[in-house]
């Protein structure tokens, strides 16, 4: 329900727009007052990857099954010795390198994952806003017309970090 608490969502979007205007390249860690965390990866201000929260494996499986039902995560895995910034992004890189599927299918999976992560972030921002307002015993009218609570989310940028960053152990 995005229209119920638009100010908290707007504050989040405004922050992302600043990263876009600055052509930021790196990772922006998003922490919500509910305890959930995500990472958004930008390249020259454009959102190119998103990951995090409770069920990233389920999210990847769900998107793969929609776009590439022939692909199983059990058959594709990074080496145990490799360490990657984003294991799920690396899986898509492996699929691309092996030419298992089309570029369009990979991009559709990426768009689906990014959409799910953003949806989760917006949901948790809303939950944090409602919880904090209800904790203050505000009326429903006051909640709807109120300003976003500064503590409902935090953004922590890390310059230069990309989802493809890796180091070998």
C-alpha positions in Angstrom: 0.0 0.0 0.0 2.3 2.7 -1.2 -0.3 5.5 -0.9 -0.8 5.1 2.8 2.7 6.2 3.9 4.1 8.0 0.8 6.4 10.3 2.7 8.7 7.5 4.0 8.9 6.0 0.5 9.5 9.5 -1.0 12.4 10.0 1.4 14.0 6.8 0.3 13.5 7.6 -3.4 14.9 11.1 -2.9 18.1 9.5 -1.4 18.4 7.2 -4.3 18.0 10.1 -6.7 20.9 11.8 -5.1 23.1 8.8 -5.8 21.9 8.9 -9.4 22.6 12.6 -9.8 26.1 12.1 -8.4 26.6 9.2 -10.8 27.6 7.0 -7.8 29.3 3.7 -8.4 29.3 1.3 -5.5 27.1 -0.4 -3.0 24.5 1.3 -0.9 23.6 -0.9 2.1 20.0 -0.3 3.2 19.1 -1.1 6.9 15.5 -0.8 8.0 14.5 -0.2 11.6 12.8 -3.7 11.5 16.2 -5.3 11.3 16.2 -6.2 7.6 19.1 -5.4 5.4 19.7 -5.2 1.6 22.5 -4.0 -0.7 21.8 -2.0 -3.8 24.6 -1.8 -6.4 24.8 1.2 -8.7 27.0 1.9 -11.7 27.3 5.6 -12.6 24.0 6.2 -10.7 22.1 3.4 -12.4 20.7 0.5 -10.3 22.3 -2.7 -11.6 21.9 -5.2 -8.9 20.1 -5.7 -5.5 20.4 -8.5 -3.0 19.9 -9.2 0.7 17.2 -9.9 3.3 16.0 -13.2 4.5 15.5 -15.4 1.4 17.9 -14.5 -1.5 18.2 -18.1 -2.6 14.4 -18.5 -2.9 14.3 -15.2 -4.8 16.9 -16.4 -7.3 15.2 -19.8 -7.7 11.8 -18.1 -8.2 13.2 -15.8 -10.9 15.2 -18.5 -12.6 12.1 -20.8 -12.8 10.1 -18.0 -14.4 12.7 -17.2 -17.0 14.8 -20.3 -17.4 12.9 -23.4 -16.2 15.6 -25.6 -17.6 18.2 -24.3 -15.2 18.8 -25.7 -11.8 20.9 -24.1 -9.1 22.1 -27.5 -8.1 24.0 -27.8 -11.4 25.7 -24.4 -11.1 27.8 -23.4 -8.2 30.9 -21.3 -7.6 34.1 -23.0 -6.5 34.4 -23.4 -2.7 37.6 -21.4 -2.8 36.1 -18.4 -4.5 34.6 -15.5 -2.5 32.3 -13.1 -4.3 30.6 -9.9 -3.3 27.3 -11.3 -4.6 27.0 -15.0 -5.0 23.6 -14.7 -6.8 25.1 -12.2 -9.3 28.0 -14.6 -9.9 25.6 -17.4 -10.7 24.1 -15.3 -13.4 27.6 -14.5 -14.7 28.3 -18.2 -14.9 25.1 -18.8 -16.9 26.1 -16.0 -19.2 29.6 -17.3 -19.7 28.3 -20.8 -20.4 25.7 -19.4 -22.8 23.1 -21.5 -21.1 20.4 -19.0 -22.1 19.8 -15.7 -23.8 20.9 -12.3 -22.6 17.3 -11.3 -22.5 16.5 -14.1 -20.1 19.4 -13.1 -17.8 18.3 -9.4 -17.9 14.7 -10.5 -17.1 16.0 -12.4 -14.0 18.0 -9.4 -13.0 15.0 -7.1 -13.4 12.8 -9.5 -11.4 15.3 -9.8 -8.5 15.8 -6.0 -8.4 12.0 -5.5 -8.4 11.5 -8.0 -5.6 14.2 -6.4 -3.5 12.8 -2.9 -4.0 9.3 -4.2 -3.1 10.7 -5.7 0.1 12.5 -2.5 1.0 9.3 -0.4 0.5 7.3 -2.9 2.5 9.7 -2.8 5.4 10.0 1.0 5.4 6.2 1.1 5.7 6.2 -1.4 8.5 8.9 0.5 10.4 7.0 3.8 9.9 3.8 2.3 11.1 5.4 0.5 14.1 7.2 3.7 15.2 4.0 5.8 14.8 1.9 3.3 16.6 4.5 3.2 19.4 3.9 6.9 19.8 0.1 6.2 19.9 -0.6 8.5 17.0 -4.1 8.5 15.4 -4.5 7.0 11.9 -4.9 10.6 10.6 -1.7 11.7 12.2 0.2 8.7 10.8 -1.0 9.4 7.2 -0.1 13.1 7.3 3.1 12.8 9.2 6.7 13.3 8.1 8.9 10.2 7.6 10.6 9.1 10.8 14.3 9.6 10.3 15.2 6.2 11.9 12.9 4.1 9.6 15.9 3.4 7.3 19.6 4.1 7.0 21.8 4.2 3.9 25.5 3.3 4.0 27.3 3.9 0.7 30.5 2.0 -0.1 32.3 3.6 -3.1 33.6 1.3 -5.8 32.1 -1.9 -4.6 30.5 -3.9 -7.4 28.4 -7.1 -7.3 31.1 -8.8 -9.5 34.0 -8.0 -7.0 35.7 -11.1 -6.0 38.8 -12.3 -4.1 40.2 -15.8 -3.9 40.7 -17.3 -0.4 
